[in-house]
Amino acid sequence: MLKAMRVVLAVGIAVACRADLPPAFSDLTLEAATKQVEGTDKLVLMKFTAEWCMPCKAMDQTTWRDEKVVAWVKDHGVAIQVDVDKQPKVSQSYQISAMPTMVMLRGGNEIARKTGYLDAPQTLTWMEDASSGKLAGGPKVDRESKDMMARLRTVREVAQAGKSEEAAEEYAWLWENMVGIDPHMLGVRGSFMAMDMKALAERSADAKARFTLLREVAAAKRTADPASVEFLDDWIVLNEVIGDDDATLAWFDRVKLGEGESASETKMLGGVSFRIVELLLAKDRLADVVRLYPDPLAEIRSDFELSAEMARRQPALPDFLDEATKESVRAQPWEQFREKVAVLYAGFLAAGKDEKAAEIMAEARKLYDRPRLVTGVIGFAVERGQARRAMNGLLDDAEKAGADVKELRAKLEAALADRK
């Protein structure tokens, strides 16, 4: 969870960074850049980026402003930035699934790519090697390496280079072995790597078949040890990887109705609730949230302590951020707390447990009474069709504390009118 919070903080910092174009890049489209070097041996370097990508912004502030990097680019061709959100067709054509990704072209053909943050010396080395042909044949996995993060970065590049079968085998190996070699990779395995595997499975039938075998292994382990939350979590993650979330929901429904494969499964819901809740929200099954949290007040208190701990462990913020931005970033742990309260509050309303929902709000406000908490929680409930007349009193409190609630109150009144 703390690792996840650092990602959230990174996103917050990224949004706040300067958006001006670093001097290494030209403000050209891919078509214009290709035309500019047409008929020469010069290169086109594309950097795929996004406004929310912290490593991208960090490179923009450092690497792509380095004098040697800028000079190399100008001497050897032209560099452009491609925003994956604003230019999805270009991004999809190059199978971009992570940022930053640098792709080097010569004569319109890809000759090398690199994913992840690089400092100036690393970038210069990569560009030299790529342009000279040392990286011909694409990225190669070092199967002797014990650096699991490095192998993960490389297999991502292998997948993006279109080598689906090779990437699938490496992902499968990492899934089965990386935590044993480096236990700190457990969180990465079940989140970022799983997302990469899902993206690969969606475009490669071979990869989906390989990952389905991993899911069957996880299922067998669950059968052998039905009390293991670890094996259950693996099975749920792999269901998501291969696009079989229905299997997870079918298991949840059996447990919910008291038909689990063992008595311990009901107790295991708590260990995987953070995964199940996302499915329930996606399937518009908000009322089922109550099944995941038999003691919502204890859950609120636990999440408050977690957010407080995350706030204490926040990394030092870059000096180039202004004070207003720094304050926004520091608030990120409490945004996570607010989101959890919102799900619980709306979930219990959807289940017809209005009194318990009121207790959830009261407990949350006792721990962290801020206008943003109140407006965020009520806004989520209204969006999910759980408007209540009593919410006006809560909005009154938020307004007295300085919040602008005019728009939210109008939405609440409209939702209440629709319910009549």
Secondary structure, DSSP 8 states (H G I E B T S, - for coil): -HHHHHHHHHHHHHHHS--S--TT--S--HHHHHHHTTTSS-EEEEEEE-TT-HHHHHHHHTGGG-HHHHHHHHHHEEEEEEETTT-HHHHHHTT--SSSEEEEEETTEEEEEEES---HHHHHHHHHHHHHTTTTT-----TT---HHHHHHHHHHHHHTT-HHHHHHHHHHHHHHHHHH-GGGHHHHTTHHHHHHHHHHHH-HHHHHHHHHHHHHHHHHHHH-TT-HHHHHHHHHHHHHTT-HHHHHHHHHHHHTT--SSTHHHHHHHHHHHHHHHHHHHTT-GGGHHHH-SSHHHHHHHHHHHHHHHHHT-----TTS-HHHHHHHHTHHHHHHHHHHHHHHHHHHHTT-HHHHHHHHHHHHHH---HHHHHHHHHHHHHTT---TTHHHHHHHHHHTT---HHHHHHHHHHHHHH-
